[in-house]
């Protein structure tokens, strides 16, 4: 009997032990779904813990789950304590310290690699996409790798409703590329959530992801980095705990070659200081008879975790580009064109009408320092000091249609186009100071997520460039008049007699903003925000007539949103109102254009204002395997400035409305899909000064319809294991690139669909890929009152070694 009782007690103890203890394992990834190597996983109030391996995996044996909490920490990431009450396999997403985020999200296995629908930059708050009343699109690092992306504009092909208008010209002031979003032009001018200069070529090898925020977004980001259609935020690569990295080399068509290095390490034994260094060099020739680009970048980033509350981050990027200007055929805006389409133009896209001696250099620097401090469990502080410097040095050229000469009968010969040149010597400097306080707290049972911020932005633009000179003319007979210059020295000789510009433009903006997301119920939330902006334009310091004159303007910018989730975290219905605005700088104009001796006057303008109403549906279904968003938007812009120079009038009203659909899916293991469709209806509603444009689509709106798709499948089993295939396409409808200039008669850019494909082999340490862009060798063009031929079929091979 005694033995029986002992046996029963023994099994009871075993059963209790089994019931209270067990195995906890999982994987820790960052907010881009990449493994966090060397993250600390500690059982609270004990010395028991472990670290994640190179794949972000960890494993712990827990003797009892009674009141057990795990502390998850890693340099550069927010530390959080999470409860664990049973044996389970966790997937934990950590968020970076340099984002305004204070939570760890636990979810199940996430394999949708082309979707990253959670960020702290878009709302400056820790919001999941499904609970955000705003629409945004993210290009993930995995998508960039899958497509072997080698340029920023190639990466943006993956964003719904974003279409390139101009490539980067490198010229002063606005030398970055132009893109159309929701009917309005925009340039990428936001880096890691703060203003950043992107005047030249943007190398995607230092890009962790790209976030395209849709609609007017001035409430949180102001007017200088946004357009009425949205904004583009570039998130660069950050340091992490552990040692690792990769080296990539590539080569391809038209003399393309590249080499990049990504290396991360810790600078001390306790791993509180992490350094990441990215660098790359890329060179390529044009598919035309002349043209090249050489691009170098160096990007060190440092993170120092002082303690569990305080983290210091610093990143710097130096980029240097030397390139010829991509061919831009500017059409005559005031005369009837003798051609209205590509066939009538009879253009030979292989001719550049320039040479490789005429180039422009763009050294660009951006820096960003951050102090991230956890004030309490409810509040965090983020202090950011950022700035940049961009120079334009060299010869900027473009082609201009001279007159309405007849189309030549000799095939493949251009009508009359002049090559115009300017010796560019300009510099832009920016300084930005931003302070954010973010809180996550409850008032009674109502959850509030609040950001309160102050923002100061100062900019200076120096321009010492020459005026313009006519270099050569291509006649209908095909001969060159005035002589094609053999070198940049010859161009400089022609420009030596042209007067130089000498301007020093200064302005600053002081702003304050607050935004609050209120969860009345777990499934119902309201968002409200407002910004106060004070703009101070100080004019040209080198212009005596502009001395002691300042233009000061202030405005409020509100924002509202509502989200209802019929199925929590899986289906949401949303609506928003968003505001945008633009300060239009005053200009010195003639009092009487026909009488130069009458003198000049200062012409000032009121604010342009944009208001958007939008509603739609977002889904996150089948265990994160299907994420979609579909929305309808309506944007109205008032007080739009119309015309040029002294003829500018502030009397325009524009309406832009449309629908957008975006899908990211992981239907089966190994298969990832990404696609989107956009339709935009844009037109000028009112303008007393330009009645000829009323009812017409504005040229910066780009094509009416655009679509994109990419698929990637990696074989998991069998003889093809570790091999992968990629396939996709991009396309747009036709549109009139000269629609803003009715006197020209218009010029139609044809619709196109471009197919791309890839094949790759990837194991733990090595990835080898072969990519074909424009697989069918389609001849197609883009432009904005211009014509720019796009590249034919391009083959690219890359080899990456991971260490």
C-alpha positions in Angstrom: 0.0 0.0 0.0 2.8 2.4 0.9 4.5 1.6 -2.5 1.3 2.3 -4.3 0.8 5.7 -2.6 4.4 6.6 -3.4 3.9 5.7 -7.1 0.8 7.8 -7.2 2.5 10.8 -5.7 5.4 10.4 -8.1 3.2 10.5 -11.1 1.2 13.4 -9.8 4.5 15.4 -9.4 5.5 14.4 -13.0 2.0 15.4 -14.3 2.1 18.7 -12.5 5.6 19.4 -13.9 4.5 18.6 -17.4 1.4 20.7 -17.1 3.4 23.7 -15.8 6.5 23.5 -17.9 7.5 23.0 -21.5 9.4 24.2 -24.5 9.2 27.7 -25.9 10.7 28.3 -29.3 10.4 30.8 -32.1 12.0 33.2 -34.5 12.6 36.9 -34.0 12.6 39.1 -37.1 12.7 42.9 -37.7 10.0 45.0 -39.3 11.2 44.0 -42.7 10.8 40.3 -41.9 14.6 39.7 -41.7 16.0 37.6 -38.9 17.4 39.5 -35.9 20.7 37.8 -35.2 21.9 37.6 -31.6 18.8 39.0 -30.0 18.6 38.4 -26.2 15.7 36.3 -24.9 15.7 36.3 -21.1 13.2 34.9 -18.6 12.3 37.8 -16.4 13.6 37.8 -12.8 15.9 34.9 -13.6 19.4 34.4 -15.1 17.9 31.9 -17.7 18.1 33.0 -21.3 19.5 32.5 -24.7 20.3 34.3 -28.0 18.9 33.9 -31.4 21.0 32.2 -34.1 21.9 33.4 -37.5 18.4 32.7 -38.7 16.7 34.5 -35.8 15.7 31.2 -34.1 15.7 30.6 -30.3 14.7 27.8 -27.9 14.1 27.8 -24.2 12.9 25.2 -21.7 10.5 26.6 -19.1 10.0 24.6 -15.9 6.8 26.4 -15.0 4.6 28.9 -17.0 3.3 30.5 -13.8 3.8 34.3 -14.2 6.5 33.8 -16.9 7.5 36.8 -19.0 10.2 37.0 -21.7 12.4 40.1 -22.2 13.3 40.5 -25.8 16.1 43.0 -26.6 18.6 43.8 -29.3 20.7 46.8 -30.2 18.7 49.4 -32.2 15.4 47.8 -31.3 12.8 48.6 -28.7 12.9 46.3 -25.7 9.6 44.8 -24.6 8.4 42.3 -21.9 5.8 39.8 -23.2 3.9 37.1 -21.2 4.1 33.4 -22.1 1.6 31.0 -20.5 2.1 27.7 -22.5 4.4 25.7 -24.7 4.3 27.3 -28.2 6.2 28.3 -31.3 6.3 32.1 -31.5 7.1 34.5 -34.3 8.1 37.9 -32.9 8.6 41.1 -34.9 10.9 43.6 -33.3 10.7 47.3 -34.3 13.7 49.5 -34.7 14.7 52.1 -32.1 14.9 54.8 -34.7 11.2 54.4 -35.5 8.7 55.8 -33.1 7.5 52.4 -31.9 7.2 50.8 -28.5 5.8 47.3 -29.1 6.7 43.8 -30.0 4.1 42.1 -32.3 3.7 38.4 -32.0 2.1 36.6 -35.0 2.1 33.2 -36.6 4.4 32.1 -39.5 4.7 35.0 -42.0 6.0 34.1 -45.4 4.4 36.9 -47.5 7.8 38.3 -48.4 6.5 41.1 -50.7 4.3 42.6 -48.0 5.5 44.8 -45.1 2.3 46.4 -44.0 3.5 47.7 -40.7 5.7 50.8 -40.2 6.1 53.6 -37.8 7.1 56.2 -40.4 3.7 56.6 -42.3 1.7 57.7 -39.3 4.6 58.4 -37.0 2.9 55.9 -34.7 3.0 52.1 -34.3 0.0 51.2 -36.6 -0.6 48.1 -38.5 -1.7 48.8 -42.1 -5.1 47.3 -41.4 -5.8 49.8 -38.7 -4.4 52.8 -40.6 -7.0 54.9 -42.3 -4.4 56.0 -44.9 -3.2 54.0 -47.9 0.5 53.3 -48.5 2.5 50.9 -50.6 5.8 49.3 -49.5 8.6 47.9 -51.7 10.3 45.4 -49.4 14.0 44.4 -49.5 13.0 40.8 -50.5 11.2 42.2 -53.6 14.3 44.3 -54.6 16.4 41.1 -54.3 13.9 39.0 -56.2 14.0 41.4 -59.1 17.8 42.1 -59.0 16.9 45.8 -58.9 19.8 48.1 -59.9 18.0 51.5 -60.0 15.5 53.4 -57.8 13.1 53.9 -60.7 13.1 50.2 -61.4 12.2 49.6 -57.7 9.2 52.0 -57.9 7.7 50.0 -60.8 6.3 47.8 -57.9 4.2 50.5 -56.4 0.6 50.8 -57.5 -0.2 54.1 -59.3 3.4 55.4 -59.5 4.7 56.2 -62.9 8.0 57.8 -63.9 7.8 61.1 -65.7 11.5 62.1 -65.8 14.7 60.3 -64.9 17.2 62.1 -62.6 18.8 65.0 -64.5 21.3 66.0 -61.8 20.6 69.6 -62.4 20.5 72.0 -59.4 17.4 72.4 -57.3 15.2 69.7 -58.8 17.6 67.2 -60.2 16.0 64.1 -58.7 13.6 62.0 -60.7 10.0 63.0 -61.1 7.1 60.5 -60.6 3.3 60.8 -60.9 1.2 59.7 -58.0 -2.6 60.2 -58.0 -2.4 62.8 -60.8 0.4 65.0 -59.4 4.2 65.0 -59.7 6.5 64.2 -56.8 10.2 63.7 -56.1 11.7 61.3 -53.5 12.7 63.8 -50.8 12.1 61.9 -47.6 14.9 59.6 -46.1 14.1 57.7 -42.9 11.1 59.8 -42.2 12.9 63.2 -42.4 13.7 65.5 -45.4 16.7 64.2 -47.4 18.4 65.3 -50.6 18.2 62.9 -53.5 19.4 65.1 -56.3 21.2 62.4 -58.3 21.2 58.7 -58.8 19.8 56.7 -55.9 21.5 53.4 -55.5 19.0 50.8 -54.2 21.7 48.7 -52.5 21.5 50.9 -49.4 17.7 50.8 -49.4 16.0 48.5 -46.9 12.5 49.4 -48.2 10.6 52.1 -50.0 7.3 53.5 -48.6 5.0 55.4 -50.9 2.3 57.2 -48.9 -0.8 58.1 -51.0 -2.6 61.4 -51.0 -1.9 64.8 -49.5 0.2 64.2 -46.4 1.2 67.7 -45.2 -0.3 67.2 -41.7 2.6 65.1 -40.5 5.3 65.8 -43.1 4.7 69.4 -44.3 4.8 70.7 -47.8 8.4 70.5 -48.9 8.7 66.7 -49.2 5.2 65.9 -50.3 2.9 66.5 -53.3 -0.9 66.5 -53.5 -0.6 62.9 -54.7 1.6 61.6 -51.9 5.2 61.2 -50.8 8.1 58.8 -51.2 10.1 57.7 -48.1 13.4 55.9 -48.5 14.3 53.7 -45.5 18.0 52.9 -45.5 19.8 49.9 -43.9 20.4 49.9 -40.2 22.9 48.2 -37.8 22.0 45.1 -36.0 23.4 42.9 -33.2 25.9 40.3 -34.5 28.3 39.9 -37.4 27.3 39.3 -41.0 26.9 40.7 -44.4 27.3 40.0 -48.1 29.2 40.9 -51.2 27.4 41.2 -54.5 28.9 41.5 -58.0 26.9 41.9 -61.2 27.3 42.5 -64.9 25.0 42.9 -67.8 24.1 44.5 -71.1 25.4 47.9 -72.3 28.6 47.7 -70.2 26.7 47.4 -66.9 28.8 46.3 -63.9 28.5 46.6 -60.1 30.0 45.6 -56.8 28.5 46.2 -53.4 29.5 45.3 -49.9 27.2 45.1 -46.8 29.0 44.4 -43.5 27.8 44.5 -39.9 29.7 44.0 -36.7 29.8 44.9 -33.0 32.5 47.2 -31.7 32.7 45.9 -28.1 32.4 42.6 -26.3 29.0 43.4 -24.7 27.6 44.2 -28.2 26.1 47.5 -27.2 27.7 49.3 -30.2 26.9 48.0 -33.7 28.3 49.3 -36.9 27.0 48.6 -40.4 28.8 49.7 -43.5 27.4 49.6 -47.0 29.3 50.6 -50.1 28.9 50.1 -53.8 30.1 51.2 -57.2 28.1 50.9 -60.4 28.8 51.8 -64.0 26.8 51.5 -67.2 26.7 52.8 -70.8 23.6 54.0 -72.6 21.9 51.9 -75.2 22.2 54.9 -77.4 25.4 55.8 -79.4 26.6 57.9 -76.4 25.9 58.1 -72.8 27.1 56.7 -69.5 26.7 56.7 -65.7 29.1 56.0 -62.9 27.8 56.0 -59.4 29.6 55.4 -56.0 28.1 55.4 -52.6 29.4 54.9 -49.0 27.0 54.5 -46.1 28.2 53.9 -42.6 25.6 53.6 -39.8 26.3 53.3 -36.0 24.0 52.3 -33.2 24.9 52.6 -29.5 22.6 51.1 -26.9 23.6 53.1 -23.8 21.1 51.3 -21.6 17.6 49.7 -21.8 16.0 53.2 -22.1 18.5 55.1 -24.2 19.8 54.4 -27.8 21.8 56.6 -30.0 21.8 56.1 -33.8 23.7 57.8 -36.5 23.8 57.2 -40.3 25.5 58.9 -43.1 25.5 58.5 -46.9 27.9 59.9 -49.4 26.8 59.4 -53.0 28.7 60.6 -56.1 27.4 60.3 -59.7 29.0 61.3 -63.0 26.7 60.9 -65.9 25.5 62.2 -69.2 22.0 63.5 -69.3 19.5 61.0 -70.5 18.0 62.1 -73.8 15.1 64.6 -73.3 13.4 65.8 -76.5 11.5 68.9 -75.5 8.7 69.7 -77.9 7.9 73.3 -79.0 5.2 74.5 -76.7 4.0 77.5 -78.6 3.9 76.3 -82.3 2.0 73.7 -84.1 4.1 70.5 -84.2 4.4 68.8 -87.6 4.1 65.4 -85.9 1.7 64.0 -83.3 3.1 60.5 -82.6 6.2 58.4 -82.7 5.6 57.2 -86.3 5.3 60.7 -87.7 8.3 61.9 -85.7 10.4 59.2 -87.4 12.8 59.2 -84.4 15.9 57.0 -84.3 16.1 56.2 -80.6 19.7 55.0 -80.8 20.9 58.5 -81.5 21.7 60.7 -78.4 22.9 63.8 -80.4 25.6 64.4 -77.8 28.8 62.6 -76.6 30.4 61.3 -73.5 32.6 64.4 -72.9 29.6 66.3 -71.9 28.6 65.1 -68.4 27.4 66.4 -65.0 28.6 65.4 -61.5 26.4 65.1 -58.4 28.2 64.7 -55.1 25.5 64.3 -52.4 25.7 63.9 -48.6 23.0 63.1 -46.1 23.3 62.6 -42.3 20.9 61.7 -39.6 21.5 61.5 -35.8 18.9 60.3 -33.4 18.4 60.1 -29.7 15.7 57.5 -28.8 14.7 57.6 -25.1 12.0 55.5 -23.4 10.6 57.9 -20.9 8.2 55.3 -19.3 6.2 52.3 -20.3 3.7 54.7 -21.9 5.9 57.4 -23.5 8.9 57.6 -25.7 11.0 60.5 -27.0 12.8 60.8 -30.4 15.1 63.6 -31.2 16.5 63.8 -34.7 19.1 66.1 -36.2 19.5 65.7 -40.0 20.9 67.5 -42.9 22.2 67.3 -46.4 24.3 68.8 -49.1 24.0 68.3 -52.8 26.0 69.8 -55.7 25.5 70.0 -59.4 28.7 70.5 -61.3 29.1 70.0 -65.0 27.2 70.5 -68.2 23.4 70.0 -68.3 21.9 69.5 -71.8 18.6 69.0 -73.4 17.2 68.9 -76.9 14.6 71.4 -78.0 12.3 71.3 -81.1 13.1 74.5 -82.9 10.3 75.1 -85.3 7.5 73.6 -87.3 9.6 72.3 -90.1 8.1 69.6 -92.3 8.8 66.0 -91.4 11.7 64.8 -93.4 11.1 62.1 -96.0 14.5 60.6 -95.4 13.7 57.8 -93.0 15.0 57.8 -89.4 16.2 61.4 -89.5 15.1 63.9 -86.8 13.3 67.1 -87.6 15.1 70.2 -86.3 16.2 69.8 -82.7 18.8 72.0 -81.0 21.2 70.8 -78.3 21.1 73.4 -75.6 23.6 73.5 -72.7 24.2 75.1 -69.4 27.3 75.0 -67.2 25.8 73.9 -63.9 27.3 75.1 -60.7 24.8 74.9 -57.9 24.5 73.7 -54.3 21.7 72.9 -51.9 22.0 72.7 -48.1 19.4 71.6 -45.6 19.2 71.4 -41.9 16.4 69.6 -40.0 15.7 69.4 -36.3 12.7 67.2 -35.2 11.4 66.3 -31.8 8.7 63.7 -31.3 6.9 62.4 -28.2 4.8 59.3 -28.7 2.5 57.8 -26.2 0.3 54.7 -25.9 -2.1 54.9 -23.0 -5.7 54.5 -21.9 -8.2 57.0 -20.6 -10.7 54.7 -18.9 -11.2 51.9 -21.4 -10.3 54.0 -24.5 -6.9 53.5 -25.9 -5.0 56.5 -27.3 -1.9 56.4 -29.5 -0.5 59.9 -29.7 2.4 61.6 -31.4 3.3 65.2 -30.6 6.1 66.8 -32.6 8.0 69.9 -33.4 9.8 70.3 -36.8 12.3 72.9 -38.0 13.6 72.8 -41.6 16.1 75.3 -43.1 17.3 75.3 -46.7 19.7 77.3 -48.8 20.1 77.1 -52.6 23.1 78.6 -54.2 23.2 78.9 -57.9 26.3 80.2 -59.9 25.4 78.4 -63.1 25.7 80.0 -66.6 22.9 81.0 -68.8 21.9 78.8 -71.8 23.7 78.5 -75.1 22.7 76.8 -78.4 25.4 74.2 -79.1 24.2 72.5 -82.4 21.2 72.0 -84.6 20.1 68.8 -86.3 18.4 69.8 -89.5 15.9 67.9 -91.6 18.7 66.9 -93.9 20.5 65.3 -91.0 23.6 67.5 -91.0 24.8 69.3 -87.8 24.9 73.1 -87.9 27.1 75.1 -85.5 29.3 72.1 -85.2 29.0 69.2 -82.7 31.4 69.9 -79.9 34.2 67.3 -79.6 34.7 67.9 -75.9 33.3 69.6 -72.8 36.1 72.2 -73.3 34.4 73.3 -76.6 31.1 73.6 -74.8 32.7 75.8 -72.1 34.1 78.0 -74.8 30.7 78.5 -76.2 29.3 79.2 -72.8 32.1 81.6 -71.8 30.3 84.6 -73.2 27.0 83.8 -71.5 26.2 85.7 -68.2 26.2 83.7 -65.0 23.4 83.4 -62.5 24.3 84.4 -58.9 21.6 83.6 -56.4 21.5 82.7 -52.7 17.9 81.7 -51.8 17.1 81.0 -48.1 14.0 79.9 -46.4 12.9 78.1 -43.2 9.8 76.4 -41.9 8.8 76.0 -38.2 6.1 73.5 -37.5 4.2 71.8 -34.7 1.8 68.8 -35.0 -0.3 66.4 -33.0 -2.0 63.2 -34.1 -4.1 60.8 -32.0 -5.6 57.4 -32.9 -8.4 56.6 -30.5 -9.7 53.1 -30.1 -13.3 53.4 -28.9 -13.6 49.7 -29.3 -10.9 47.2 -30.4 -12.6 47.1 -33.8 -13.4 50.8 -34.1 -10.9 53.7 -34.2 -10.8 57.3 -35.0 -7.8 59.4 -36.0 -7.5 63.1 -35.8 -4.4 65.3 -36.4 -3.5 68.9 -37.1 -0.3 70.7 -38.1 0.7 74.4 -37.7 3.2 75.6 -40.3 5.1 78.9 -40.4 6.9 79.5 -43.6 9.6 82.2 -43.9 11.0 82.9 -47.3 14.0 85.2 -47.0 14.5 85.7 -50.7 17.8 86.1 -52.6 20.6 87.4 -50.5 22.6 88.4 -53.6 19.8 90.5 -55.1 19.9 94.1 -53.8 16.3 94.6 -54.8 15.4 91.7 -52.5 17.2 93.0 -49.4 15.3 93.2 -46.1 12.3 91.5 -47.6 10.8 88.4 -46.0 7.7 86.5 -47.0 6.0 85.0 -44.0 2.9 82.8 -44.3 1.2 80.4 -41.8 -1.4 77.8 -42.1 -3.1 74.9 -40.3 -3.4 71.4 -41.9 -6.0 69.0 -40.5 -6.4 65.3 -41.0 -9.2 62.8 -40.0 -9.8 59.1 -40.4 -12.0 56.3 -39.3 -11.4 52.5 -39.4 -13.9 49.8 -38.6 -12.8 46.1 -38.5 -15.8 43.7 -39.0 -13.2 40.9 -38.5 -10.5 42.1 -36.2 -7.0 42.2 -37.7 -8.4 40.6 -40.9 -10.8 43.0 -42.6 -11.2 46.7 -42.2 -13.3 49.4 -43.8 -11.7 52.9 -43.7 -12.2 56.5 -44.7 -10.1 59.6 -44.5 -9.9 63.3 -45.1 -6.4 64.6 -45.7 -5.0 68.1 -46.4 -2.0 69.3 -48.4 -0.7 72.7 -49.2 2.1 74.5 -51.0 3.9 77.7 -50.3 4.5 79.4 -53.6 7.6 81.6 -53.4 7.2 85.3 -54.5 8.9 86.3 -57.7 10.4 89.5 -59.1 8.6 90.2 -62.4 8.5 93.1 -64.9 5.9 95.7 -64.2 5.2 95.8 -67.9 6.5 93.0 -70.1 6.4 95.1 -73.2 8.3 98.0 -71.5 11.5 96.7 -69.8 12.3 100.3 -68.6 9.2 100.2 -66.4 11.1 98.3 -63.7 10.1 95.3 -61.7 7.8 94.3 -58.9 7.4 91.5 -56.4 4.5 89.1 -57.2 3.4 87.2 -54.2 0.9 84.3 -54.0 -1.5 82.8 -51.6 -1.3 79.2 -50.4 -2.3 76.4 -52.8 -4.6 74.0 -50.9 -5.5 70.3 -51.6 -8.2 68.3 -49.9 -8.7 64.6 -50.3 -11.6 62.3 -49.4 -11.0 58.6 -49.6 -12.6 55.3 -48.6 -11.8 51.7 -49.1 -11.2 48.2 -47.8 -8.1 46.4 -46.5 -7.7 42.7 -45.8 -5.2 40.5 -44.1 -6.5 37.0 -44.6 -5.4 33.3 -44.4 -2.8 33.8 -41.8 -1.2 36.8 -43.5 -1.0 35.1 -46.8 -3.4 37.5 -48.6 -3.1 41.2 -48.0 -5.1 43.6 -50.2 -6.2 47.2 -50.3 -8.7 48.8 -52.6 -9.7 52.5 -52.4 -11.4 55.3 -54.1 -10.0 58.8 -53.7 -11.1 62.4 -54.7 -8.6 65.2 -54.5 -9.4 68.9 -55.2 -6.7 71.5 -55.5 -7.6 75.2 -55.2 -5.6 78.3 -55.8 -3.3 76.4 -58.3 -0.8 78.7 -59.9 -1.1 78.6 -63.7 1.3 79.8 -66.3 5.0 80.7 -66.3 7.1 83.7 -65.2 5.4 87.1 -65.3 2.3 85.4 -66.8 1.6 83.3 -63.6 -1.9 83.6 -62.3 -3.3 81.9 -59.2 -6.7 80.9 -60.5 -6.6 77.2 -61.2 -8.8 74.4 -59.7 -7.9 70.8 -60.4 -9.8 67.6 -59.5 -8.1 64.2 -59.5 -10.0 61.1 -58.6 -9.6 57.4 -59.1 -9.3 53.9 -57.8 -6.3 51.8 -56.7 -6.0 48.0 -56.0 -3.0 46.4 -54.6 -2.5 42.7 -53.7 0.4 40.8 -52.0 -0.1 37.0 -51.6 1.6 33.9 -50.6 -0.9 31.2 -51.8 1.4 28.2 -51.4 4.8 27.7 -49.7 7.5 29.3 -51.9 5.3 31.3 -54.1 5.0 35.1 -53.6 2.9 37.4 -55.7 2.6 41.2 -55.9 0.3 43.2 -58.2 -1.6 46.4 -58.6 -3.9 48.4 -60.8 -4.6 52.2 -60.8 -7.1 54.4 -62.7 -6.8 58.2 -62.4 -9.2 60.8 -63.8 -7.6 64.2 -63.6 -8.8 67.5 -65.1 -8.6 71.2 -64.8 -12.0 72.5 -63.6 -11.4 76.3 -63.5 -8.8 78.8 -64.7 -9.6 82.3 -66.1 -6.0 82.6 -67.4 -6.0 79.3 -69.2 -9.5 78.6 -70.4 -8.0 76.5 -73.2 -7.1 73.9 -70.6 -10.4 73.6 -68.8 -11.7 70.0 -68.9 -8.3 68.7 -70.0 -6.0 66.3 -68.1 -2.8 68.0 -66.8 0.4 66.6 -68.2 2.0 65.9 -64.8 -0.8 63.4 -64.1 0.8 60.9 -66.5 -1.1 58.0 -68.0 -4.7 57.3 -66.9 -4.2 53.6 -66.3 -1.2 51.7 -64.9 -0.7 48.2 -63.7 2.1 46.0 -62.3 2.7 42.4 -61.4 5.6 40.2 -60.2 5.7 36.6 -59.1 8.5 34.6 -57.5 8.5 30.8 -56.9 11.3 29.0 -55.1 11.3 25.2 -55.3 11.5 23.5 -51.9 11.8 19.9 -52.9 13.0 17.6 -55.7 15.7 18.0 -58.3 15.0 21.7 -58.6 15.3 22.4 -54.9 16.7 25.9 -54.2 16.1 27.1 -57.7 13.6 29.9 -58.3 11.8 31.6 -61.1 10.4 35.1 -61.4 8.1 36.7 -63.9 6.2 39.9 -64.2 5.0 42.9 -66.2 4.4 46.6 -66.0 2.2 48.7 -68.3 0.4 52.0 -68.8 -2.2 53.4 -71.1 -1.3 56.0 -73.8 -1.4 59.7 -73.0 -0.7 63.1 -74.5 2.6 64.4 -73.2 1.8 67.9 -74.6 -1.7 68.2 -73.3 -0.8 71.3 -71.3 0.0 73.1 -74.6 -2.9 73.0 -77.0 -1.1 75.2 -79.5 1.3 72.3 -80.2 -1.5 70.1 -81.4 -0.4 67.4 -78.9 1.9 64.4 -79.0 0.7 60.9 -78.0 3.0 58.6 -76.1 1.7 55.0 -76.9 0.6 52.5 -74.4 3.0 49.7 -73.5 3.3 46.5 -71.5 6.9 45.4 -70.5 7.6 41.8 -69.5 10.4 40.8 -67.2 11.7 37.4 -66.0 14.4 35.9 -63.8 15.9 32.6 -62.8 18.0 32.1 -59.7 19.7 29.6 -57.4 19.8 30.3 -53.7 21.2 28.5 -50.7 22.3 29.7 -47.3 25.5 31.4 -48.4 25.1 32.0 -52.1 22.6 33.5 -54.5 23.1 33.4 -58.3 20.5 35.1 -60.5 19.9 36.0 -64.2 17.4 38.7 -64.9 15.9 39.9 -68.2 14.2 43.3 -68.3 12.0 44.2 -71.3 12.0 40.5 -72.4 10.2 41.1 -75.7 12.5 44.1 -76.6 9.6 46.5 -76.7 10.2 50.0 -78.0 8.5 52.4 -75.6 8.8 56.0 -74.3 8.0 58.2 -71.4 7.8 61.9 -70.9 6.3 65.1 -69.4 6.0 67.6 -72.3 9.0 65.6 -73.5 10.0 62.4 -75.2 12.5 60.0 -73.6 13.3 56.6 -75.1 13.5 53.7 -72.7 15.9 50.9 -72.7 15.5 47.8 -75.0 16.1 44.3 -73.7 18.6 44.1 -70.9 20.2 41.0 -69.4 21.7 41.2 -65.9 23.6 38.5 -63.9 24.4 38.8 -60.2 26.3 36.7 -57.7 25.9 37.3 -53.9 28.0 35.7 -51.2 26.7 35.9 -47.6 28.9 35.7 -44.6 
